[in-house]
Amino acid sequence: MKTIMYLHAGAEMYGSDKVLLQLVTGLDKKQFKPIVVLPEHGPLEHTLISNHIQTEVILYPILRRKYFNPKGFLNYVSGYLRSEKKLTVLAKKYQVDLIHVNTLAVLEGITLKKRIKKPLIWHVHEILLSPKFMWKLTAYLSAKYADKIVVVSNATGEHLKKAGYAKKNQIVTVYNGIKLPGQSNHSDFRRDYGIPSDAFVFGHVGRINAWKGQEDFLEASLKLMPDYPRMHILFSGDAYKGEEWREDKLKKEIDESGFRNRIHYLGFQKDIDRVYRTMDTLVSTSNGRETFSLVVAEAMSWSKPVIAYDVAGPSELIENNKTGYLVPVKDLVELADKMRIILDTNSIKDNFGHQAYKRVCKYFGQKQFLQNFMREYNLFL
């Protein structure tokens, strides 16, 4: 049995957190022993422990914008050096055979690789567009120190290659895997939020930040709501710590929209399946930083059509005019038009949803995801 140490960027339950959870719980435990190290306490930690995954918390710094100033840089370096000693002790204690770094924001694997002299797989979930120096820096570091770079979509890999540092065959695409939902529980949030059973609900799921596009979804929806009294929309997700003002701003816009009784802010929901059961169609308005979009794949696994901006991950997940619609980024007129088509034509919604489910089963299943990762691990163990 080989021991793999996973270094992750947080302890919440959003995209990359859920991917990590699925990976370490799905590994063949006769071959691999996962040790997950988190930089903070949180829901992911509790879920890992409940699934009998060895979990440790070491307060190492994560590459964030708050460190992009002289004082922040010094804080980052001091925190990095302190945590590296603890990580090394931990890795030696568990006799780690391989390091898996989850996201480009975690740089601690570099020094750890040097200290314990073990191979490093860097799992890249993000496309960094700005600041440009950070894209170049992380592309350089991952290419220099990773024995293999695993990306979540072809678009993610192409963006890294543009920096010019990756070696031939160093980058491989492993799509995230979706565990198909069980059908035993059919409850949703409609009664909780006063949404009529016959209402048509568009949903938006994701962190409230500068690039997820919640305001685009709201603006496009408001173009339609006067003409469709049965139309409701919902938002599920909250803001990063320190950016709660984004959440407050969105709530204020909802309150001032004139349709407050048909716009529902759910915040973060642990039971995300219940969110998908509530909606009829998912709308994803993330911009070019959206690498895979676990949200899109999850909605498709629930047989939901998806209308998304034509960027990176969603463009690889969605078959345009077959499982949903792809629209140009920031084209709110086109976005509203596609939403109108779904509202007007139940047969399109049902057919798109059926085809979406079939596509996830064929290309983005949990089994393929786990097999592909275990194959990459075995190249170095």
N, C-alpha and C positions, 0 to 999 in steps of 0.2 A: 504494500500500500504506500502511495506517495502523498506527501503533505503539500498542500498549496495554500499560500498565504495571500489573502485578498485585501488590498488597501482601497478603501472606498472614500467618497467625498462627503458623505452625510449619513443621517440615520432616520430619514423620513420615508415616505412610501409613495414616491412619484416614479417617473420613468426608469431611470438607471438604477434606482433602489430596488424596484420590483424585478428588473432583469437580473440583478445580482442574486436576489432571493430565489428566483426560479432556477438559476444556474446551480447554486450551491446545494439546494435541497434536491435537485434532480440528478446530481452526479451519481455514478455507480460507486457506492460506498465501499465496495470490495477493492476498487482500484485507487480511489482518491479520498483523502481526508481534508476537508476544507477548514481553514482557520480564518475567520473574518475579523478584520481590525477596522474599527470605526473611529472618527475624530470627535464624536459627541454621542450623548445618550439620546434615545428617541424611539419611535414606533418600530423602526426596522430592527433595532437591537432586540426588542422584546419578541418580535416575530421570529427572528433567527433562533433565539434561545428556546422558544416554544417548539421549534422544529428540530431541536437537539443539535444545533450547529454551534461549535465552539466559537464564542464571540468575545472579543476584547475591545476595550475603549482606551485609546491613547490620544491625548489632545494635540494632534499634529495640525499645522496650518494648511488650509486649502487656498489655492491660488484664486483670489478674488480681487475685485477692483479696489477694495479698501486698502490694499497693500501697495497701490500704484502711486506712492508718494514717499518722500525720504523717511519720514517716521514709520510709515507702514512697512516699508522695505526692511528696516531694522527689526521691527517686530516679527516680520515673517522669518528672517534669517535666524533670529534667536530661538524662535519657536521650533523651527525646522531642526536646528542642531540639538535642542533638548530632546525632541521626540525621536530623533534618529538613534540615539543611544538606547532608548526604551524598545524601539522596534527591533534593533539588532539582538538585544537580550531575548526578546520574545521569539524571534525567528530561530535562534540557536536552541532555545528551550524546547520548541516543538520540532526541531530538526527539519526545517522547511526545505523542500526540494525544488519549488518553483514559486515565483512571485507573479501575481496577477494584479496589475494596477487598473482600477476601474475609473475612467475619465481622465482627460488631460489636466484637470485641475489638481491632481495628486502627483507631486513630484518626488515624494519621499522614497519611491521605489528605486530611484537612481542610486542614491547612496547605499541603500540596503543591498542592492545587487552587488555593488563593489565590496561591501563588507562581508557578505556571506558567500559570494562567488557562486550564485545560482542564476539560472536563466530567468528572463523577465518577459512576460506577455503584457502588452499595453492595450487595453480595451478602450477604444475611442468611441464615445457616444455623441460628440458635439462637433459642430462646424464653427470655428472661431472666425468672425468677420472683422471685428474691431476690439481693441486697438490692433492695428496691423502687426506691431512689433511682438505682441503676445502670440498671434498666429504663427509668426516665423519662429519664435523662440520655442514654443511647444512642439512645432513640427520638427525642428532641429533636435530637440532633446529626445523625443520619442524615436526618431530615426537613428540617433547615435547609440541609445542605450537599450532599446527593445530588441530582443531576439525575434519577436514577431509582433506586428501591429494588427490587431483585429478590429475592423470597423463595422458599424452596424448597417451600412448601406454603401452602394457603389459611389454615390455622390460624396459621402464622407471621405472615402479613400481618394477620390479624384482631387478633392480640395487639399488634402495633405500632400499629395504628389506635386501639386502646383508650387509648393514651397521649394521644391528641388532637392530635398535632402534624403528622401526615402530610397533605400536600395532596391534592386530588382528582386521581385517576389517577396519583399518584406511585408507587404500589406495584403491581407486577405479579408474578404467580406464574409461575415457570419450574421445573417439576419436574426433579429430577436425572435424568440419563439413565443407563441401564444397558447396557453392552456385553454382548451375549449371549455366554455362555461357549462356548469351543470344546470339542469332544467327543473330541479326539485323545488326551488323557491321562486315564486313569481311575484313577490311583493315589489312595490316601487314607491316613489316619493309623492305620487299624485295626491293622495289623501292628505299627507302631511302638509303640503303646500297649497292646498285648495285648487289643484289643477283638475278640471273636469275629465272624466274618463274618455270622452269623445274629442278632447282637444288634440291638436297636432302640435307636438313639441319638438323644436329644434334645440339641440344641446351643444354646449361648448365646455370642454374639459381641459384643464391645464393650469399651471402656475400663472399667477397674475404678474406679468413682467412686460418689458418693453417690446418683446418680439412675439408673444403669443397671440396678439391681435384681438383681445376681447372687445376693444372699442370698435374695431371694424365690424365684428359680428353684430354688436348692438346697433350700429348705424345702419347696416344693411337690413336688419330685422325691422327697424322703425319705419323703413320705406314701405314695408308690407303690412304691418299690423293694422293700419286703418281699413284695409280692404279685406282682411281675414280675421274676423272676430273670434274664430276658434283657434287661432295661432297663439301659442305660448312659447317662451324661450327660457332656458335655464343656464346658469353658470355654475360649474363645480371646480373648486380650486381656491387656494389662498396665495398670499404673497410671501416672498422670502423675508426672514427676520431683518428688520431695518428698512424694509420697503413697504410697510403696512399702509403708507400713504397712497400707494397704487390701488389697494383694495378700497380705501375710503373714497377715492376719486371715482372709482367705478360705481360704488353704491350711490354716490351723489348723483351721477348721471342717470342711473336707473330711477331714482326718486323723482328726478326732474323730467323724465321722458314723457309723462302723460299716460303711460301704460304700466304703472307700477304693479297693478293687480295681475298682470300677465307676464311679468318678468321676474324670475325666481333666482335668487342668489343662495346657493346651497353651501358655499364655502368648501373646505376640505371634507371629503367623505371617505371614511375607511372602507365602507362597503361600496366600491365603485361599480360592481355589477348591478346594484340597485339603481344607480344613476343611469346606466345604459338601458335598463328595463323601462325607465321613465320616459326616455326620449324616443322619437320616431326616426330622427335623422341627426347625425353628427355634423357639425360645421367646424372645420379646422382652419383658422386664419393665421397660422404661424408663418413667419417669413423664411428667408433662405437659411436660417440657422437650424431648422427642423431636420434632423438627420435621418431618423427612422419613423418616429411617431408611434409609440406604443398605443397611444390613445386611439389613433386611426385603426390600427390592427385589432384592438380590443373591441371597438364598435363593430367592425366587420365580422368578428367572431360571434357577435350577438345578432347577426343578420340585419345590421343597420346600414343604409346607404350613407355615403360620406361625401360632403361637398368640401373641397379643400383648395387652398392656394397651390398652384403648380410649382412646387419646390421640392428639391432633394428627396427625402424619404417618402412623403406622401405620393410623389409621382411614380415611385417604384412599387408602392403598395396598391394604389388605385388604378383600375383599368377605366380610362375615361369613357363615359357613356355606356358602361357595362356594370360597374360596381358603384358608380357615383360620378361626380363631376370634378374636373380640375379647372380652376379659373386663374387668370393672371393675378399676380400679387397686387393688392390695393385697388383692384377693379371692383368697386362696391356695386356698381350697376350690374355687372355680369354676375356677381355673387347673389344679389337679390333676384335676378332673373332665374338662376338655377334653383334657388329656394322656391320661387313661384311655381316652376315646373313640377317640383316634387309635391307641392301643396295641391296642385290641380289634377295630378294624375296618380291615383293610388296604385295602378298596375305597374308604373315605373318604380315606385318606392318598393313594392313587394318583390319585383324581379331583380332590382339592383341589390336588395338585401340578400336574396337567395344566392346570387352570384358572388357577393362579397364573402359569404360564409364558405362557399366552395373554394374560393381563392385562398383564404387563410388556411383551410385544411390542407391544401395541396402544397403551398410554398412556405408558410410561416408557422408551422406547427411546433410544439414543444419538443417533440421527438427529434426532428431535424436539427433544431438548435443545440440540443444536448449532445447529439452524435457529432456534430461539426466541432464543438468545443473540445470534446474529449479526444477527438482526432488530433487537434492542434496541440493539446497537452502531451499526448503520447509521442509527438515528434521530439520532445525535449526531456522525456523521462525514461 
